[in-house]
């Protein structure tokens, strides 16, 4: 079968380790099943894997990809939940992994997963839209509706408009009744965020007209100081990533004096993925897709993410 595979780790030139071509059929483990992939979406996790984050040279070759939608063995339309783990909250299982870390991922004609990792795809969502949900959109859903602890009408600041999680936060926040503010270094991305439904857009690091109830943080080191200063007393930062660096000054005096909360968030549960899909079905909210490419042209999508030339998700499609 055709697949997109990591064959070499290179922190400086990650795309050099990307190989497109034929791979053996995936192994079906006990209690697992096969999904015929119709669409899969790209995440920063895939680029980080090529740099060696969570993936070692001795594990290669590894089929990349965490997200997919397709058909199960009975022809049912399904979304693939990408966390391989157990318990009521799979993300807290110390032995958990994502597809493409220990087991081959979704950038292939077929992928095998535990049977319980299949979530019914609402008919109202296309395969391309559904494929955007399991990582970026699920992460945003949990950040907003679980970890932030906010009521509708609250003000949320999204740092770094443009990426898959950030655009999901804007769209979900708008649909959930929050006032959504965003930041970006790019004037174009600020304008597009406003078109998407953000209430206000500011330059990165700009002084805000008032303090916010919560900050949704995925950038990390470059925006951390601004995130702390943007919060009202008693507010909270929900952080699910640190793409610009993981060791900013903590500014602990501000944290304890203003009684701020810093909440970590990783992915979401299988049940939350099901609720997210229903939320989109009920509200009419849909993922923003920057571009859809045949899986055979996956290198173009990886290059666009590597160069930061995205606003929304990259989706890879396979013929039905």
N, C-alpha and C positions, 0 to 999 in steps of 0.2 A: 504494500500500500504506500501511497505518497505521504510524506511527513516532513515537518520542519524540525530539525534536530540540532542540539548543541553538541558539537564534536570537539571543541577546544575552548579552554578558559583563557581569556585575555582581558585583564582589567582595563588596559589602555585602548584596545581596539576590539571591543566586544563583537562587532559584526563579523570579524574575521573567523569567529568560531561557529558561524551559522551555516548549516548545510541543508539544502533542499534536495529531496530525492526519495528513492525507495527504501522502505524499512520493513522488517518482518511484522507479521500480524501480532497484536498485543496478546499477552498471555491472560487467560481468564482464570482467576483464582477462585477458590471455593467461596461461594456467597457473592461473587461478583457477576457482572453482566456486561454486554457489549452495547455501545451506543454508536450508531452511524451518524457522524458529525455532519451537520448542515451549515453551521456557522460557529466561529470561535472568535474571541476578542483578545486583543493584545493588552498587556499590562506592563508597568515598570518592572514587575517581578521577573518577566521574561528577559528583559535587558539586564537586570541585576544578576540573573542566573548565568548569563554569558560572561559576566565579570567575575564570577566565582562566589557570589553571595548565596549561601545555602546549597551550593552544588560544587562537588569536588571533581578534579580531573579523572579520578579512578571510577566515578559513576557514569562517565560518558561512554558511548553516546546516549543522550537522553532526549526524548521527544518533548519539546517545550509546550507551553500553554496550560492555563488553569481553567479557562472558561469555555463553555460550549453549550449549544442547544442542538438537538437532533432527534433521532428516532430510536426508541428502544427495540428490543428483539421482537416485540409484538406489533411494531409499527406505531406506537403511541408517541406523541410529541412531548419531549421532556427537556428540562434544563438540568445540567450537570452541576451538582454541588461539589465544590473542589477540595474541601477539607476532608482528609482521611483521618478520622479519629472517632472516639467514643464518648459516652456520657451525655448528660442533658445539654451541655455546652461543649461542642467538639473543639472549640478554639482554646479551651482550658486544659485539654488533654496534653500532658507533657510529652507524649509520644506522637502527637499529631504531625501531619505533614500536608503539604499541598501537592496536588498533581504536578508533575514535572520535577519534584524533589527526590522522592524515592521510587515513584511509579511514573511511567510514561504519561505525558500530558495530552492535551486536546488538539494540538496542531497536526492533525492526521485525519485520514479518512475514517478511522474507527478508534475508539478509546474504550478501555475497560475500567469500571468503577464498581464499588460496592453497590448492591441493589438499593440500599436505603439512601444512596446519594442521588437518586433520581427524583426530581420535583416536576409535577405536571406543568406543562407550558400552557398558559391561557391562550385560547384561539385568537384573542384580540392582539396578541404580540406576535410579530414576525420572528423568524429564527434569528435574524440579525439583531433585533432589539433584545430578545431573550438572552442572547449570548453575551450581552454587555453586563448582565446582572450579577453573576456569582462572586466577583471580586470587587471591582470599583463601586458598583451601585449598592451592593450588600454592605460594604464598608461604610458608605455614606449614610445608608438607612440606619445602621446601628448607631453611628455617631450622633445623628440628629434625634432619633426617636427613642433611643434606649439610654445612651451614655450622657447626653446633654442635660436631661432632666428638666426640659423647658416646656412651658405652655404655649399654645398658639398666640401670636402677637408679640412674642419675645424677639429681640434683635440678635442676630447671629452674624459674626464676621467670618468669612471664608478667605483664608490666605492663599494667594496664588491661583487666580482664576485661569482656567484653560485645560487642565488635565482631566482625566476621566472621573476621579473622585470629586474634584472641585465642581465640575459641571453637574454631576449628580447631586451634590449638595445644594446647588442653586435651584435646580428643578424640583427636587424633593422638598426643600425648604419652602419654596413658593407654594407648592401644592399643599403643604402641611400648615400653612397660615403663619409662617414666620416672616419677619422683616429681615431680608438677606442683604448684607453688605459684602463687597468683595474687594480684594486688592490685586494689583498686577503691575509689573514694570512696563508692560506693553499697553500703549494707548489703544491699539486695535483690540486686544483681548478685553480691556475694560469696556469698550463699546459693545463688543459681542456679548459680554456678560449682562449688560443692561438689556439688550435685545432678548436675551434668554429669560429674563424675569427678575434679575437682581434689582433691588431698590436704589442702591447707591454703589458707585465704584470709585476707588481711590488709588493713587499711586502707592506702591509698596513703601511702607514706613511713614505714610502721611499721618498727620494729626487728625483724629476723627472729631466730628462735631459733638459727639457724646460717647460715653463708654457703653460697651455692649454687654449682653447677658452671658454670651459664650463665644468662644473662638474655635473654629474648626481648623485644625493645624495638621498639614501634611508636609510642609516645606522644611521645618526644623530650624536649624541653626541661623539661617539668614533672616528669618521672621520672628524668632522666639522673643526677642526683647520687645518688639512692637506688639506681639500678642499679649504679653503680660501687661503692658501699659494700656492696652485697649479695653481691659476688663473692668467692669464695675466692681466695687467691694462685694465679696462673696461669689463672684462669677467663676466660671470654670473654662479651662482649655481642654478640649478633647483632641488627643493626638493619635494619629494612625500611621504616621510616616515621617521620615526625616530625610527627604531627598537632597537637601543642601548640606547635611552634616548633622551628627547626633550629639555633639558636646558643646552646646551654647552655654554662656554664663547663666547660672540658675536664678540669680537675683532673689535669693531666699528671703531677704528683708521684705521685699514687696509681697512675696507669696504669703508669709505669715502675718504681716501687718494688715493686709487687705483681706486675709482669710480666703485666698484663692484656692481653687482645686485644680489639680492636674490629673486628668483621667486618660488612661491608656485604652485603646480600642483596636482590636484586630479582627478583621473579617466580620463574620456573623454566623449564626447557627443555621442549620438546615431549615428549621421551622421559620426563622426570620426570612430566609430566601423565599419560602412559600408565601409569607405575608407580603413581602415586597412585590412579588409578581401580582398578587391580588390588588395591592395598592395602586399599581400602575393600571391594572384593568379597570378599577373603579373610578380613578381620577382622570384617566386619559393622558397622564404624563408618560412621556416616552424618552428613552435615552437619546442623547445627542451623538450622532455618528459623524465623525470628521471625514472618514472615507471608508468605503467597502472595497476590498480587493480580493481577487481569487487567491486561494492559499498558495498557488504556484508563484504569486508575486509578493510573497510575505516579506522579502527583503526590503521592498520599498516602504512598507509600514514600519519595520524596525528602524530604518534610517530616519524616517520622519520623527519617530519618538526620540531617537538618539539626539537629533538636532533641535528638539523642542518646538517643532513646527506643527503642533496639533492644537485643536480646540474641540474636545470631545474624544470619542472612542475610535480606534481602528478595529475594523471587523474583517475577518477573513472568511470567505464563503467557499462552499464546495457544491458541486452539482447535485441536484436531487434525483 
